[in-house]
């Protein structure tokens, strides 16, 4: 094995040791596929409960069952799925049961790293095994649901709120809101907006579908009313477009402007040059309208031809004119085409009308949901974030209630979830903060479509380091046989 491989294995051993022994500093373990991360989380729970956790709650002559309850109540293990939570709880229960009988713990739990003598360990494990049902191993949504149920009024929720698991109550409520809004059209300030959308072919079912998505995503009316074209957004898009156009012409795309035997080629290249000149004029008080106007020289045929170039679909005349620069032109067209298409699809007036109408409908829908005690899964996250951000008392109670916080699959968290964990783990005096143990692997992040945010993950790792924590790798693979691992090492080792 190479020196680099040996070094990684030593780091892996250190990460596993720290999981058993380091409870004061925040830790992030980046666990590759098949490296036994669930076993590692199990080991951490077991090591804490038998050692430092027990010592924290055990007073002189304290009843062992009562100590076990306090120890387990102080552990929060957040997983990505209910199945993962169930598996972790089962593994922890199995470990306590084996140790209570004086047997070796399951794989992943290092008996030599459990900081308690054999005889005392057996007694503690027996007490913990009897109370292990108290362990809070659950998904982030389940944990938020329990927290909001404890502080419903502080979170601005109906005391008897219920999660709309299948979306049926939200769907009925949204339909009711849209129908009543249409019936109430009679010279109101939004009537013109409704007329704009009707002229654009937007139907009531389409608005209801959009409203359902906004409600499900936890978006507020105020967020919807913020103008997305303010704050330099248009200027940044103009800069990207200008850079993409410059790259296209620098690669040789200008040679397509003078083709005599391909009219559409010349039209497309000339229209792109006109777009470039139009972008230079986007410096006025209304940049979004100026940007849209700048791309009007491109029609559907020209846009389709640009997309053909992005696929290296050149005709014989184009290939001859481009020569060796054809590949570079295709690559630059592949970057340019989606930007152009995106701008051409911006309907400024219709978009503004839709935002105003949907914000009004969303405000009404949110009010009815609050009165009826209906929340979505994303509401659980958003309400929890607002609650922990806004209440010193709630954060203080959580700091004293949680001794160890563990989060699995952290690479698939979004910014809201990162913020919740940040408030729990890094608020207040250092001595009062819970221990933090994060497991994640950015290479396994597959939930971008559910707003998983690797930038938020990286920022959180930096936060851990800035608070004296460590980021360690887990690389030893237990899932694949050695010939496969050796083959992978030969391929990727370079």
N, C-alpha and C positions, 0 to 999 in steps of 0.2 A: 504494500500500500504506500502511496506517496506521502511525503511529509505533510502536505496540505490535508490529506485524508486523515492521518493520525491526529493532526491538530483539531480537526472537526470532531473526531470521536472523543478527544479529551474534553472539548467544550460540551459535548453531549453529556458526558459523565458528570461534569460540574453542574449542568442545568438540572439533572435529576437529583443531585445532592442538595442543591438549593431549594428545590421543591419540597424536600423533606425537612429542611432545617432553617430556612431564612423566612421569617414571618414579620419582620419589622420594616424592611424595605420593599417598595413595589417591584414586582418582577413581571417581565414579559417573556414568554417562551414561544419561539417561533418553531412550531412542530410540523415537520414535513409529513407527507402521507405515509401511514403505516408505522409511525414511530411510537405509538402507544400513548397518545395524549390523554385518552380517557383514563388509562391506568395511572398516568401521572397526576391527574386531577384527584383521582381516588386516593392516591398515596398522600397527597397534600392534606386532604380532609382528615384522613386517619392519623397522620403524624401530628397535625395541630390538635386534634381532639384528645389524643392520648398524652401529649406532652404539654406544650405551652398553654393550650386552651384549658386543659384541666387545672393546671397550676393557677391560671388566672382566676378561676371561679371557685376553687376549693379552699374553704376556710377551715380553721381548726375544728375537727369533729363534724364537719359537714356531711349530710346524708349523700351517699354516692349517687343515688337516683336523681336527687335534686341537682347535683353538680352536673351530671350527664345532660339533664334537660337544659340547663343554662349554657353549657358548652355548645350543644347542637343548635340551640336557638340563635347563637351568635354567628353561625356560618350561613352565608348566602352564596349558593353556587348557581350561576345563570348559564343556561345552555341554549342552543339554537332551536332545538325541537323538543317536543314532549317525550319522544322516544329516547333521546339522549339523556334527558333528565331522569327518566325511569331507569335507564341503564346505570347511570352514575349512582343513584340511590341504592340499587341492588348490589352493585360492587362494594360500596361502602359497608352495607349491611353484612355482606359475605365476609369482608375483611374482619370486622368486629367479631363476628361469630367464630371464625377460625382462631383468632387470637384469644378469645375467651376460653377456648378449649385447649389452649397451649399449643396449637398447631401453627404451621408456617402460613403467613398471609398470602393472598393471591399474587400473581406476577405483577411486578411494577411497584409493589410496596416493599421497601428494603428494611427488613427486620433490624439490621444493624444500625440503621439511622433513626430508629424510633427512640426518642430520648427518655426512656423509662425502663427500670429493671423488669425482668421477666415476670416475677410474681405480682408486682403491682400492675404491670401491663395487663395481665390476665383479669384482674379485678376490675380495672377501669373499662376494659373492652367489654366485659359482661354487662356492666351498667349502661354503657353506650349502646350495645346491641339491643337492650330492652327499650331504649328511647329513640332509636334511629329513625323512626317514622317522623320525628320532628324536624329532620334535616330539610332545609329549604333549597332543594334542587329543582329548579323550574325554569321555564323560558322567561325572557325579558318581559313579554306581555303579561304572563301570569304574575310575575313579581310586581309589575306596575299596577295590575288590577287589585292585588292585595293591599298595596300601599294606598291607592286612591280610595279603597273601601274603608281604610282606617281614617283618612282625612278627606271625606267627600266635600264638606262645606268649604274647607280651605282651598280645595281644587276647583270650586265653582260647579260642583256636580250635584245632581239629585241624590239624596242619601240612598235611594234604592235603585241606583243606575244598573243597567244590564248591557252587556256587550252584544251587539247585533252580529252574531257569528256568521249567519248565512246571508246577511244583507237584505233580508226580506222587509224588515221594518223600515230601513233606510229607503229602500226603493219605493215603498208605499208613501212614505212621508214626502219624498222628493216629487213624486207624481202629483200629490195633493198641492204642494207649493206652486208648481208650474201651472197647473190648471187654474188655481185661484188667481194667479197673477194675470193670466190671459183674460179671465172673466172681468178683471178689474181695470182693463185698459179703457180709459175714457178721458183723454186729455192730460194724463199725468206727464211728469217731466221725462220719463223713460219711453214714452210712446214713440218718439222719433227713432230711438235706438231699436225698438222692436220692428219698426218699418224698415230700417237699414238691413237688419238680419233677414227679414222676410224677403226683401228684394234680392238678397244674396243666396236664397234657397235654404236658409237655416230653418229647420222645423222644430216644433215643440218637443217631439221625441229626441231630437238631437240635443236640444238644450238640457233635457232631463238626464240624458246619458252623461253629458259633461258635468252636470251638477252632482250626479252620483259619484263620479270619479273624484271631484274636488272634496266632497264630504268624506269619502273613504280615505283620501290621502291626508286628511286632517288640515286642509288649507283653510285659512280664515278669510273673511271678507276684506279686511284691511290689507292682507297680503296680496289679494287679487287686484285691489285698486292701485297698488304701487305701479307706476309707469315703467315697464321693462326697457323702454327706450331712453330713459334718463340715466344719469350717473356714468356717462362715458361708454355705454354699451354699444351705441351706434358707431361712435368713433373707433372703438376696437374692431368692430366688424369691417368698417371701411379700411382700416389698416391691414387686416387679414386679406381682404379682397385685393387691395393694391399690391400686396406682396405676392399673392398667387398669380395675378396678372403679369407682374414683372417677371416672375419665374417662367411663365409660359412663353413670353416673348424672348426672354434671354435664352431659353432652350432652343429657339428657332421657329417658334410658332408663327412669327411674322411672315415667313416664307409662303404661308398659305393665303396671304392677302392678295397676291397677284396671279393666282392660278386662272388661266383662261379656259381650261377644259373642265373645270369643276366650279360651277357658279355658287353652289351652297357653301363650298369651302371658303371661297373668297368673301362671301357675305358674312359668314360666321367670324372669320378672323378680323374683318373690318369692323364688325359690330363690337367685338371684344376690345379693339383699340378705342372705339368711341366710349365704351363703358369706362375704360381707364381714364380718358379725358374728363368724363362726367364725375368720376370720384374726386378729382382734384377740386371740383366746385362744391363739395359737401362740407362747407364750413359755416353755413348760415345758422339761423335761429331754429330751424326745423329740419335737423339732419336726417330723420327717418324718411320724410317725404323726398328729400333730395337724393337719398340713397336709392329709393325705389325708382325715382325718375331716371337715375343714371343707368339702370339696367333695361330700360324700356326699348333700347335699340335691339335687344335680343328677343326674337320671337320663338315660338315653340320649335320650329324647324332648326333654327340655329342652336338652341339649347340641346335638342336631340343630337345634332352633329357633334357638339362638344362632348356629349356623353359617349358617342361612338369613339372619338379620339381617346377618351379616358380608358377605353377598353382595347386600345391599340388597333381599332377597326378603321384603318386607313384604306382609301381606294388607291388604284395604281398611280393616278396622277399625284395624289398627296404623298405617297411613298417616294416617288421620284423627286419631288420638290424637297422633301425633308432629308432624304439620304440617311446618313448615320445618326442624325439628330432625332429620328422618329421615336426612339425609346424614351429619350428625355422629354420630348413634347408630350408623349402619352402620360408619363408620370406627373408632369406639371398639370396636365388637363384633369387627371384624377383628383388632384387637390382642389382645383378651381371649380369643377362642375357642381359639386354639392353646395358650395357657397353661392354660386349664381342661382341655382335652382331654389335654394332657401329664400333668397331675397325676392325672387319673382313670385313666391307664394305668400309674401306678406301682404295682407289686405288691411291697411292701416285703419281705415274708418270702421270696417266691420269688426276688427279685433277690439278696438276701443269700445264699440257698442256692446260687444259680447262680454267684455270685462265688467262694464257697468251693470248690465242686466244680471249677469251671474253673481256679482257681488251682492246685489239686492236680494236675489233669490237665496243665496247662501246664508245671508244674515237671517232671513226668515227661517230657513231650514235649521240653522244652528239653535235658534231660540226654541223652536218646537222640540228639537232633540233634547235640549236641556230640560224643558218642562216635563217631557215624557220619560226622561231618564235613559235615553238611548245613546250609546257611544260605539264608535268603531275601534278596530284594533289600533289604527294610527292615533286615534284620540287618546288611547291609553298612554302612548309614548309622549305625545305633545302635552297632555295635561300633567303628566309626571314631571316633565322637564320644567314647565312653568311653576309647578308646585315647589320643587326643590330649589329653583332659582329664586323664588319670591318669598320663601318662608325660612327665616333663621331658626325658628323653633322646630320645624319639621327636620331640617338638616341636623340640628343638635340631637334630636331624639334618635335619628338614624345613626349618627356617629356612635352613640352609646349603645345602640341595639346591635350593631354589626361589628363583630370582631375580625372576621375574615371575609373578604369579598373575592369571589372567583368568577371569571367570565371566560367561556369557551367560544371558539369560532369567531374571534374578535375581528377577523378580516372582513366579515360579512355584516358588520354593524354600519349604521349610517351616522351622520353627524349628530342627530338628536340623541341616539343611544350613547354615543361617545360623551356628549354633554352631561347626560344623566350620571354616567359612571364617574366622570370628572368631579361633579359636585359631591358624589358620595365618598370618593377616595381622597380628594385633595382639598376639601374645605376644612376650615377650622385649624386649631393648633395641631402641630405634627403628632404630639403624644396622644391626641384623641382620635386620630384617623384610623380607620380599619386597615388591616393588611390587605394588599391588593395583589392578585395573581391572575395574569392574563395569558391565555393560550390562543395563538392565531398563526396563520400562514398566508402571507399575501399571494403566494403562488396558487392557492386554492380558492381565491375569491371568485365566485361565480354568480353572485347575486346583484350585479350592477343594475339589473332591471328592477330590483326592489330597493334601489337607492343605496346599496352598499357602496361605501366611499373609502377607497384606499388612501386618499389624501388625508381624510380624517384619522385613519388608522396610523399613518406615518406621523401625523401631528401629535397623536396620543403617545406614541413611542417616545417622541422627543420630550413630551411633558413628563413621562416617567423618568427619563434620564435626568432632566433638570431638577427633579425632586429626589435625587440620590438613588434612583432605582437602576435596575440592570435589564438588558435585553440579551437573552441567551438562546442558542439554537438547540434543536432536538433533531438529530439526523440518523441515528441508528434505526434501521428498518427491520421490523419483525414480521412484516406481512408477506414479503416476496422471498423466494428461495435464492441461495447464493449465486447460482449461474446467471440468473436474471439481473441481480444486483451488480455482478461483475461486468456483465455486458453493458448495462446502463453507465457504469463508471467509465468504461472504455470510450463510450460515445461522447458523454458530456464532460468527462474529466478535463479535457483540453480547454 
